[in-house]
Amino acid sequence: MDMKFTPSDPPRRFTVGVAEVLQISDTAHVQLDENEQITLVTNEGREFDIVRKSWGYYATPSLNGRLKDFGLRALLVKSPSGFFFVLMIEQGKEKEAHRYLDIENQQIICWLDTDEALARIERALAGEAPDA
């Protein structure tokens, strides 16, 4: 098992955004073998794990466990063009995230980071009353 890290030199640059156009730099590609993990780390030391499996990926740490322990909150949003995204919001930066979502006209569908929120989703999918 050998992870393959390939820097993008020069980085591929592209723009995103609706109301506020931003430039993104694609700086590297990482190819994982089965059962390998990479951990992304912020300047503040917050971690975000991605694990490769034979069938795909664990794209996040547990939403209501390790992700929270790492100081991140999962948020499901919908873009104006109808695409859905799961964002990882740093705890304490919720207001900044809300400003960004307002500027980009993205709709918050639900937070995915508490036992209560996940239980509501589970009940709704099972056809039960939301507050059962």
C-alpha positions as CSV (number, residue, x, y, z in Angstrom):
1,M,0.0,0.0,0.0
2,D,1.5,3.2,-1.1
3,M,-0.3,6.5,-1.2
4,K,0.5,8.5,-4.3
5,F,0.9,12.3,-3.8
6,T,1.2,14.3,-7.0
7,P,1.7,18.1,-6.7
8,S,0.0,20.2,-9.4
9,D,2.9,22.3,-10.6
10,P,1.7,24.8,-11.6
11,P,-1.6,24.6,-9.7
12,R,-4.7,24.4,-11.9
13,R,-6.7,27.6,-11.1
14,F,-10.4,28.1,-11.7
15,T,-13.1,30.4,-10.5
16,V,-16.2,29.6,-8.5
17,G,-19.1,31.5,-7.0
18,V,-22.2,33.3,-8.1
19,A,-22.3,36.6,-6.4
20,E,-18.7,36.6,-5.2
21,V,-16.3,35.1,-7.7
22,L,-13.3,33.4,-6.0
23,Q,-10.3,31.7,-7.4
24,I,-9.5,28.1,-6.3
25,S,-6.1,26.5,-6.8
26,D,-6.0,22.8,-7.3
27,T,-2.6,22.2,-5.7
28,A,-2.2,18.4,-5.5
29,H,-3.8,15.0,-6.2
30,V,-3.7,12.1,-3.6
31,Q,-4.3,8.6,-4.7
32,L,-5.1,6.2,-1.8
33,D,-5.1,2.5,-1.8
34,E,-7.7,0.5,0.1
35,N,-7.8,1.1,3.8
36,E,-5.5,4.1,3.6
37,Q,-6.4,7.4,5.3
38,I,-5.3,11.0,4.8
39,T,-5.8,13.7,7.4
40,L,-6.2,17.3,6.4
41,V,-5.1,19.7,9.1
42,T,-6.0,23.4,9.5
43,N,-3.6,26.0,10.8
44,E,-5.4,25.8,14.1
45,G,-4.8,22.0,14.3
46,R,-8.4,20.9,13.4
47,E,-8.3,17.6,11.6
48,F,-10.4,16.1,8.8
49,D,-10.0,12.4,7.8
50,I,-10.8,10.7,4.5
51,V,-10.5,6.9,4.2
52,R,-10.3,4.8,1.1
53,K,-12.2,1.6,1.1
54,S,-12.6,-1.1,-1.6
55,W,-16.1,0.2,-2.3
56,G,-15.4,3.9,-2.2
57,Y,-14.6,6.4,0.7
58,Y,-15.5,7.4,4.1
59,A,-15.7,11.0,3.1
60,T,-15.9,12.4,6.7
61,P,-15.2,11.3,10.2
62,S,-18.3,10.3,12.1
63,L,-20.6,13.3,11.8
64,N,-21.8,13.3,15.5
65,G,-18.5,12.0,16.9
66,R,-15.0,12.6,15.8
67,L,-15.9,15.4,13.4
68,K,-17.3,17.3,16.4
69,D,-14.2,16.4,18.4
70,F,-12.1,18.0,15.7
71,G,-14.1,21.2,15.9
72,L,-16.0,20.8,12.7
73,R,-19.8,20.8,12.0
74,A,-21.3,19.2,9.0
75,L,-23.9,21.3,7.1
76,L,-26.1,20.2,4.1
77,V,-26.8,23.0,1.7
78,K,-28.4,23.5,-1.7
79,S,-27.1,25.8,-4.4
80,P,-29.2,28.0,-6.6
81,S,-28.6,25.6,-9.4
82,G,-30.0,22.7,-7.4
83,F,-26.7,21.0,-6.4
84,F,-26.3,19.7,-2.9
85,F,-23.1,20.0,-0.9
86,V,-22.0,18.9,2.5
87,L,-19.8,21.6,4.1
88,M,-17.6,21.3,7.1
89,I,-17.9,24.5,9.1
90,E,-15.3,25.2,11.8
91,Q,-16.9,25.7,15.2
92,G,-17.0,29.4,16.0
93,K,-17.1,30.4,12.3
94,E,-20.8,29.7,11.8
95,K,-21.5,33.5,11.2
96,E,-18.8,33.7,8.5
97,A,-20.3,30.6,6.9
98,H,-23.8,32.1,7.0
99,R,-22.6,35.3,5.4
100,Y,-21.0,33.2,2.6
101,L,-24.1,31.2,2.1
102,D,-26.2,34.3,2.0
103,I,-23.9,36.0,-0.6
104,E,-24.0,32.8,-2.8
105,N,-27.7,32.3,-2.3
106,Q,-27.2,28.8,-0.9
107,Q,-30.0,27.3,1.2
108,I,-29.3,25.6,4.4
109,I,-31.1,22.2,4.4
110,C,-29.9,21.0,7.8
111,W,-27.0,20.6,10.2
112,L,-25.7,17.1,10.3
113,D,-23.6,17.2,13.5
114,T,-25.8,16.4,16.5
115,D,-27.5,13.2,17.6
116,E,-30.8,15.1,17.6
117,A,-30.5,16.4,14.1
118,L,-29.5,13.0,12.8
119,A,-32.3,11.3,14.7
120,R,-34.8,13.7,13.1
121,I,-33.5,12.8,9.6
122,E,-33.7,9.1,10.5
123,R,-37.3,9.4,11.7
124,A,-38.3,11.4,8.6
125,L,-36.8,8.8,6.3
126,A,-38.7,6.1,8.3
127,G,-41.9,8.0,7.8
128,E,-42.3,8.9,11.4
129,A,-43.4,12.2,12.8
130,P,-40.4,14.6,13.0
131,D,-40.6,15.1,16.8
132,A,-41.6,11.5,17.7
